[in-house]
Amino acid sequence: MSVATFEDVRTQAERRLEKNVKVKSMIIGQLGLDVEPDVVSDNQPLFGRGLEMDSLDTLEIVVMVNNEFDVLISDDDIEAFGSINALVDFIEAREV
Protein backbone atom coordinates (compact mmCIF):
# COMPACT_ATOMS: atom_id res chain seq x y z
CA MET A 1 0.00 0.00 0.00
CA SER A 2 1.54 3.29 -1.07
CA VAL A 3 1.37 6.39 1.05
CA ALA A 4 0.16 9.57 -0.66
CA THR A 5 2.61 12.42 -0.52
CA PHE A 6 1.66 15.98 0.24
CA GLU A 7 2.02 16.80 -3.45
CA ASP A 8 -0.32 13.91 -4.41
CA VAL A 9 -2.97 15.16 -2.02
CA ARG A 10 -2.51 18.74 -3.18
CA THR A 11 -2.79 17.74 -6.85
CA GLN A 12 -5.94 15.74 -6.15
CA ALA A 13 -7.47 18.67 -4.23
CA GLU A 14 -6.64 21.08 -7.07
CA ARG A 15 -8.26 18.75 -9.62
CA ARG A 16 -11.35 18.50 -7.45
CA LEU A 17 -11.57 22.28 -7.10
CA GLU A 18 -11.22 22.68 -10.87
CA LYS A 19 -13.99 20.13 -11.45
CA ASN A 20 -16.27 21.91 -8.97
CA VAL A 21 -15.71 25.23 -10.76
CA LYS A 22 -16.30 23.58 -14.14
CA VAL A 23 -19.57 21.98 -12.98
CA LYS A 24 -20.73 25.25 -11.39
CA SER A 25 -19.90 27.17 -14.56
CA MET A 26 -21.71 24.64 -16.71
CA ILE A 27 -24.82 24.71 -14.49
CA ILE A 28 -24.82 28.52 -14.35
CA GLY A 29 -24.55 28.64 -18.13
CA GLN A 30 -27.20 25.97 -18.63
CA LEU A 31 -29.65 27.75 -16.31
CA GLY A 32 -28.82 31.18 -17.71
CA LEU A 33 -28.03 32.58 -14.26
CA ASP A 34 -26.38 35.97 -13.90
CA VAL A 35 -23.88 34.95 -11.22
CA GLU A 36 -20.18 34.12 -11.07
CA PRO A 37 -19.16 30.55 -10.13
CA ASP A 38 -17.13 31.72 -7.12
CA VAL A 39 -20.30 33.18 -5.57
CA VAL A 40 -22.00 29.77 -5.58
CA SER A 41 -21.02 27.60 -2.61
CA ASP A 42 -19.95 24.02 -3.31
CA ASN A 43 -22.53 22.95 -0.70
CA GLN A 44 -25.35 25.13 -1.98
CA PRO A 45 -28.51 23.14 -2.67
CA LEU A 46 -29.43 22.85 -6.33
CA PHE A 47 -33.18 22.87 -5.60
CA GLY A 48 -35.35 25.08 -3.41
CA ARG A 49 -33.61 28.13 -2.00
CA GLY A 50 -30.32 27.12 -3.60
CA LEU A 51 -30.00 27.46 -7.36
CA GLU A 52 -33.77 26.96 -7.64
CA MET A 53 -33.54 24.22 -10.27
CA ASP A 54 -36.77 22.63 -11.46
CA SER A 55 -37.49 19.33 -13.21
CA LEU A 56 -36.69 20.71 -16.67
CA ASP A 57 -33.38 22.10 -15.39
CA THR A 58 -32.64 18.67 -13.93
CA LEU A 59 -33.09 17.01 -17.31
CA GLU A 60 -30.77 19.56 -18.90
CA ILE A 61 -28.12 18.90 -16.24
CA VAL A 62 -28.46 15.12 -16.73
CA VAL A 63 -27.78 15.55 -20.45
CA MET A 64 -24.92 17.98 -19.74
CA VAL A 65 -23.23 15.54 -17.31
CA ASN A 66 -23.67 12.69 -19.77
CA ASN A 67 -22.18 14.70 -22.65
CA GLU A 68 -19.33 16.27 -20.70
CA PHE A 69 -18.28 13.44 -18.36
CA ASP A 70 -19.83 10.36 -20.01
CA VAL A 71 -21.68 9.64 -16.76
CA LEU A 72 -25.32 8.57 -16.71
CA ILE A 73 -27.68 9.80 -14.00
CA SER A 74 -30.82 7.71 -13.60
CA ASP A 75 -34.13 8.47 -11.90
CA ASP A 76 -32.84 6.62 -8.82
CA ASP A 77 -29.82 8.93 -8.45
CA ILE A 78 -31.62 11.90 -6.90
CA GLU A 79 -28.86 12.25 -4.27
CA ALA A 80 -26.57 13.50 -7.05
CA PHE A 81 -28.53 16.76 -7.07
CA GLY A 82 -28.08 17.61 -3.38
CA SER A 83 -25.35 20.18 -4.05
CA ILE A 84 -22.41 20.92 -6.32
CA ASN A 85 -20.24 18.69 -4.11
CA ALA A 86 -22.78 15.88 -4.27
CA LEU A 87 -22.93 16.11 -8.06
CA VAL A 88 -19.13 16.13 -8.40
CA ASP A 89 -18.88 13.20 -5.95
CA PHE A 90 -21.38 11.31 -8.10
CA ILE A 91 -19.46 12.11 -11.29
CA GLU A 92 -16.09 11.13 -9.82
CA ALA A 93 -17.44 7.84 -8.48
CA ARG A 94 -18.63 6.86 -11.97
CA GLU A 95 -16.03 8.33 -14.30
CA VAL A 96 -14.04 5.84 -16.33
N, C-alpha and C positions, 0 to 999 in steps of 0.2 A: 504494500500500500504506500503510495507516494504522498508526501506531505506538500501541500500547496505553499508556495513562497508568497511573500508579501506582494511581489510583482504580479503573480498569477491572480491573486485575489483582487488586486487593484485593476488589472486588465478586465477581469470578469465584471467587476462593478461598473467600469466605464462602458462596457458593451451593453450592460443592462440599462444604464442611464440613457445611452443613445437610443436604444430600442423604445424605452418609455417616451422619449421626446418624439421619435418617429411616429409611434402609435397615436400620441396626443395630436400631433400635427395632422395626421391623416384623418382622425375623427373630426377635428375642428374644420378641416377643409370639406369633408363629406357633409357635415351638418351646416356648413355655411355660417359658422359662428364668427363674430368679430372680437376675437380674443387671442392673445399670444399664448403659445404652449406653456411658457414658464409661469403663467398665472394660474394654470389648472394644476391642482394637486394630484400627485400620483394615487392618492387614496380617495379622491373625490368620486362620489357615486355617479354612475352614468345615467341613472334614471332619477325621477323625482326632483328634489331640489339640487341635484348635482348638475349634470350637463343637460338634463331634461329631455333625454332621448325618448322616443316613442317606438311603437312596433315597426313602423316603416324605417325609421333610423336604424333599428336593430338589424333588419334585413340588409340594409346597405352596408353596415359594418361587417356582417357575416360574409358578404361577397368580397368586401375589401380585404379582410383577413385571408380569405381563401386565395385571392389573386396575388396578394403581396407576399404571404408567408407559406402558401400551399398547406394551410391548416384548415380543416373542416370543423365547423361549429354546428352541432345538431340541436334539436329542440330540447334535449335533455341536459344541455350544457349551460343552463341559465347562470350558473355561478361565475362563468367567464365574464359576465357583464356587471359584476359588483363594483369594479373600479378600474382605473387604468392598470394598476398593479395586478389585479386579478386577471385582466385580459392578457397582459404580457406573461404572467405566470402560465396561463393556459396555453398560449402560443409556444413558449419555450419548452413546455412539457411534451408538446406534440410535433415540434419541428424535426425534420429529418436531417 
